[in-house]
Amino acid sequence: MSFIIAAPASGSGKTTITLGLLRALSQVSPVHAAKSGPDYIDPRFHAAACGQPCLNLDAWAMTPDRIKALAAGNTPLIIEGAMGLFDGAPPDGKGATADLARILGLPVVLVIDAGKMAGSVAALAKGFIHHDPTVKIAGVILNNVGSARHETMLRRALGDITIFGAVPRTPDLTHPSRHLGLVQAQERPDLETYLNSAATLIRESINLDALSALDTYPLPAPHTPKHAPPAQRIGIAQDAAFAFAYPHMLDDWRAAGAELSFFSPLGNEPAPDADLIFLPGGYPELHAGRLAANGVFQNSLRNSSAQIYGECGGYMALGEALTDADGTTHQMAGLLPLHTSFAQRKRHLGYRSLQASSGPFAGHWQGHEFHYATTISAKGKPLFTAQDAEGTTLPAMGLIQGNVSGSFAHLIDRC
């Protein structure tokens, strides 16, 4: 049993259903999870739901061999898709959830938000089922069903299409959100209650035996990790302000023999004695005042002789100043000539092909950018040349100055 949870569009409820499935199935036997595409938020909820690490599988940024290696194993795998099933990057939709289905040979379970339809559900379901014969849609889960009568109408319209279940409208199981998606898992004090409630809902409304009986082949065995570590001893910031590090990158570094240690800038912990200090992305703008006041942390960066690298939120924290959404400007580490602001938000979103000639991540990388920060000033030598998913040349990204570098790009895989 391994399958992909997908939907015709974002907002169909696939995350809630995926979490409920993971919690319900893991209470019977081990399962693990993956998320399609560049997402830091959902995987933390997945991991909490099933008690196993959750990986990202990105069909735009990763090769098929890389995806197969990450997905490998005999434990059942449940993958949550992103956006609509066939929605990917321009110009040709590469990176869509459908690409993962083809690469891994896994069946798709289509979550349909049926809250505002009846007979039309059949046209929608049949359109997706027959759109691409290389993508096997095993059946549907009806979500947001208003009543028993509504469910009967939907089932009658769908005819012989396999229906794994009908989930009733449950507004109490919605997620709070912010600009980068859901609130982080560790920020929900009611997380266990929420996950158990989702599991109860799923057990009552979905045929878990039918899902467990889906015919899938064991996924292949893993091969040698792809990423050589950027340094032997790597200190990694890890807390609510710096939470967005891809697990597959860290796992590769460990497997190649790197020594990883973690510290909390929000806890005013100093960066460890290491060859590389890595500040991942996150939400430093929500904690800018506290970070600015944490002298032990700030001075440990300023006095370090190690390579220091910041990614998105980490990049902003290495700059001279960060202006929060209220318009208050906070002094940051001052290691890069950079001032960023959330007082006037502007969305930056998309895949990026990146090339660096120097720094700890020299070479050619596939990555993505997703943030709402405005760059007030950035002076000095850029770190990356960049192109978007369509191959259009973009302005150079990031900065490098001495032993310090960073950019707004999140690195996913080396080309």
Rosetta blueprint (number, residue, H / E / L):
1 M L
2 S L
3 F E
4 I E
5 I E
6 A E
7 A L
8 P L
9 A L
10 S L
11 G L
12 S L
13 G L
14 K H
15 T H
16 T H
17 I H
18 T H
19 L H
20 G H
21 L H
22 L H
23 R H
24 A H
25 L H
26 S H
27 Q L
28 V L
29 S L
30 P L
31 V L
32 H E
33 A E
34 A E
35 K E
36 S E
37 G L
38 P L
39 D L
40 Y L
41 I H
42 D H
43 P H
44 R H
45 F H
46 H H
47 A H
48 A H
49 A H
50 C H
51 G L
52 Q L
53 P L
54 C E
55 L E
56 N E
57 L E
58 D L
59 A L
60 W L
61 A L
62 M L
63 T L
64 P H
65 D H
66 R H
67 I H
68 K H
69 A H
70 L H
71 A H
72 A L
73 G E
74 N L
75 T L
76 P L
77 L E
78 I E
79 I E
80 E E
81 G L
82 A L
83 M L
84 G L
85 L L
86 F L
87 D L
88 G L
89 A E
90 P L
91 P L
92 D L
93 G L
94 K E
95 G L
96 A L
97 T H
98 A H
99 D H
100 L H
101 A H
102 R H
103 I H
104 L H
105 G L
106 L L
107 P L
108 V E
109 V E
110 L E
111 V E
112 I E
113 D E
114 A L
115 G L
116 K L
117 M L
118 A L
119 G L
120 S H
121 V H
122 A H
123 A H
124 L H
125 A H
126 K H
127 G H
128 F H
129 I H
130 H H
131 H H
132 D L
133 P L
134 T L
135 V L
136 K L
137 I E
138 A E
139 G E
140 V E
141 I E
142 L E
143 N E
144 N E
145 V E
146 G L
147 S L
148 A H
149 R H
150 H H
151 E H
152 T H
153 M H
154 L H
155 R H
156 R H
157 A H
158 L H
159 G L
160 D L
161 I L
162 T L
163 I E
164 F E
165 G E
166 A E
167 V E
168 P E
169 R L
170 T L
171 P H
172 D H
173 L H
174 T L
175 H L
176 P L
177 S E
178 R E
179 H L
180 L L
181 G E
182 L E
183 V L
184 Q L
185 A H
186 Q H
187 E H
188 R L
189 P L
190 D L
191 L H
192 E H
193 T H
194 Y H
195 L H
196 N H
197 S H
198 A H
199 A H
200 T H
201 L H
202 I H
203 R H
204 E H
205 S H
206 I E
207 N L
208 L H
209 D H
210 A H
211 L H
212 S H
213 A L
214 L L
215 D L
216 T L
217 Y L
218 P L
219 L E
220 P L
221 A L
222 P L
223 H L
224 T L
225 P L
226 K L
227 H L
228 A L
229 P L
230 P L
231 A L
232 Q L
233 R E
234 I E
235 G E
236 I E
237 A E
238 Q L
239 D E
240 A L
241 A L
242 F E
243 A L
244 F E
245 A L
246 Y L
247 P H
248 H H
249 M H
250 L H
251 D H
252 D H
253 W H
254 R H
255 A H
256 A L
257 G L
258 A L
259 E E
260 L E
261 S E
262 F E
263 F E
264 S L
265 P L
266 L L
267 G L
268 N L
269 E L
270 P L
271 A L
272 P L
273 D L
274 A L
275 D L
276 L E
277 I E
278 F E
279 L E
280 P L
281 G E
282 G L
283 Y L
284 P H
285 E H
286 L H
287 H L
288 A H
289 G H
290 R H
291 L H
292 A H
293 A H
294 N L
295 G H
296 V H
297 F H
298 Q H
299 N H
300 S H
301 L H
302 R H
303 N L
304 S L
305 S L
306 A L
307 Q E
308 I E
309 Y E
310 G E
311 E E
312 C L
313 G H
314 G H
315 Y H
316 M H
317 A H
318 L L
319 G L
320 E L
321 A E
322 L E
323 T E
324 D L
325 A L
326 D L
327 G L
328 T L
329 T E
330 H E
331 Q E
332 M L
333 A L
334 G L
335 L L
336 L L
337 P L
338 L E
339 H E
340 T E
341 S E
342 F L
343 A L
344 Q L
345 R L
346 K L
347 R L
348 H E
349 L E
350 G E
351 Y E
352 R E
353 S E
354 L E
355 Q E
356 A E
357 S L
358 S L
359 G L
360 P L
361 F L
362 A L
363 G E
364 H E
365 W E
366 Q E
367 G E
368 H E
369 E E
370 F E
371 H E
372 Y L
373 A L
374 T E
375 T E
376 I E
377 S E
378 A E
379 K L
380 G L
381 K E
382 P L
383 L L
384 F E
385 T E
386 A E
387 Q E
388 D L
389 A L
390 E L
391 G L
392 T L
393 T E
394 L E
395 P E
396 A E
397 M E
398 G L
399 L E
400 I E
401 Q E
402 G L
403 N L
404 V E
405 S E
406 G E
407 S E
408 F L
409 A L
410 H E
411 L E
412 I E
413 D E
414 R E
415 C L
